[in-house]
Amino acid sequence: MKQLNNMLLAAALLSVSLNAAGQKAKKDTTLNRVVVVEKEYNPDIMDASKVNVLPKVQEPFVGKRTIEYNMSLLPISSLEEMMNPVTRNLDQAKAKWGFAQLGYGNYGNLDARAAYLFDLSPRDQLNVSGSLEGMNASLKLPEIFESAYQNRNWKSRYYRTKLNADYQHRFDRVLLDAAVNFGTDNFNYHAFLEPENALMPSLTDKQHHAKWSLHAGIKSLDKNFPLQFQAETNFLSFKKSYPESVTEKIWRTKGDVYGMIGEQQRVGIKAEMNNFFYSKTGYRSYTSLELNPYYVFSNDSWKVRLGAHVDYSSLNNNVDGGKSSPAIQVSPDIETQYLFAKSYVAYLKLVGGQELNDFRRLESLNPYANFYQQNNSYNQLDAMLGFKANVGGGFWFDLFAGYNIINDDLCFSNLFSNMINLAKPYTETEDTKHFYIGSKLKYTYRGMADFSLKGTYYSWKNSDMNYMLMKPKFDLQFNADVKVLPKLTINAGYRYIARSEVNLNYIDVVASDYINPALSGSGLSDSFISPVVHGSAVKLSPVSDLSLGATYNLSDDISIFARFSNIMNKDYQYYYSYPVQGINFLAGASIRF
């Protein structure tokens, strides 16, 4: 039994879930499986030309709903469009199993990746992949607290590497899968205050994140089983190196069991348990448990899901003496859709659930943030009412409105954090509430052109508070793909994000205010004059990113691409005080083999 437990503990989550690839690879689907794996290794890809990017806004879905404005952010990323040239309009019977691409541009933008599927036997498949993406360039720091900068030119660098392998074996009635993932992030901060003006000067401006994970799972394939099931166990490790070394380890176990009641109904329960362990004193190890019982009914006109999220966390009430949060919290998991007139859908969603604020989530939202343990966020209620329709001629629309209540919402600001030498956004959790309304429009013309437009307006309670600095007020996204020639596709995109004006308190520290003997090597002293705290209204420049790209298929297996971003050369920030690149491009080639 002890040996079995050790084996289970050694299994951990790869960022790629093999459940999506849970069917036997056939010759006419092999290429699709390669592409799915590659995208899952980089689920938040946009384009490599941004130093900092916002995520794509995903369609609302049933269950624990990720807040749209708080989804994965990367300081660097690659072109998702790169995947398309080698998979679009190909003869699947001749599909090849290997894929590689290489792109390079100004600002040192680099994107290199490769993947290969080994079809070991009719029942065994092995996927391997690797990637390197990054940038290295001099960027001009924004005009925020400009008096603190001695030199606004910041030599910025960010490199991310990933190595992945996943294996699956198909039995007659179940599918077994296993995976391993390794990754690193190497980057640097900019110096917000010169050392002689900092209360706590730092020894280094660099940062190193080391990540690895293991995964093992099982999934039923036989529909004759009285109960369908899938289960997995995972082990994840994340190490932050500076200014102090802290390692977070998570043992995560997940499962879903359900049974059919006739052809239109099913009843099931999902469960997930996370056990957290930390290497440093002051960080509290804890356990969280999530249960999601549900009932689903579906016919030609109605789709109904009735369920609830019941979440427990032993961390609550124990982080830095924070405000009281109940150990057990409950939220709804309800969706109703009604289809009428064959192409019109009215829907209502009442969803919620716990969001774990582990190091991986902190990094995905803001890698430059000052990492330390936070209470987990809880989406108490996200109520959405909507209407969508396909009106014919390739045109469809979706109108929606909702109200969201989040306990311990994860926020980022620089309140007091500029007292140290490095500009690390301050991480905090605050209860937030907001109303939102928006629409999505899409038009497709005979497979030759695709146009999409989405706009969402947010109205926040206490919108002038400093922790609302990075929250969106209005978010507009436009994208167009046009096939101008059989082998040439043009892409155009635009992103605009407006933010609210907030009352920001900040500290102005000058060398004459205090004595800092740490700089002279004589030790610390409390002989200094307290810095002055200022309060002022601050509003960040809106995100305004116009992009243009093209892909040309030289053959069925080889494509070349180019992408230009921030064409209007705007100055804005996705992370507080961290600039984006100016006009930039990425160009390269992709091949399948």
Secondary structure, DSSP 8 states (H G I E B T S, - for coil): -HHHHHHHHT----SS-GGGG-S---TTTHHHHHHHHHHHHSTT---TT-SSB--------SSS---GGGS--BSS---GGGGSTTTTT--GGG--SEEEEEEEEGGG-EEEEEEEEEEEETTEEEEEEEEEEEEEEEEE--SSSGGG-S--EEEEEEEEEEEEEEEEEE-SSEEEEEEEEEEEEEEE--BSS-GGG-SB--S--EEEEEEEEEEEEEEE--TTSSSEEEEEEEEEEEEE-SSS-EEEEEEEEEEEEEEEETTTEEEEEEEEEEEEEESSTTS--EEEEEEEEEEEEE-SSEEEEEEEEEEEETTTT-STT-----SEEEEEEEEEEEEETTTEEEEEEEEEEEE---HHHHHHH-TTS-------EEEEEEEEEEEEEEEETTEEEEEEEEEEEEEEEEEEE-TTGGGBSB---EEEEEEEEEEEEEEEEEEEETTTEEEEEEEEEEEETTTTSGGGTTSEEEEEEEEEEEEEETTEEEEEEEEEEEE--EEEEEEE--GGGB--GGGGTS-----B---EEEEEEE----EEEEEEEEEEESSSSEEEEEEEE-TT----EEETTEE--SSEEEEEEEEE-
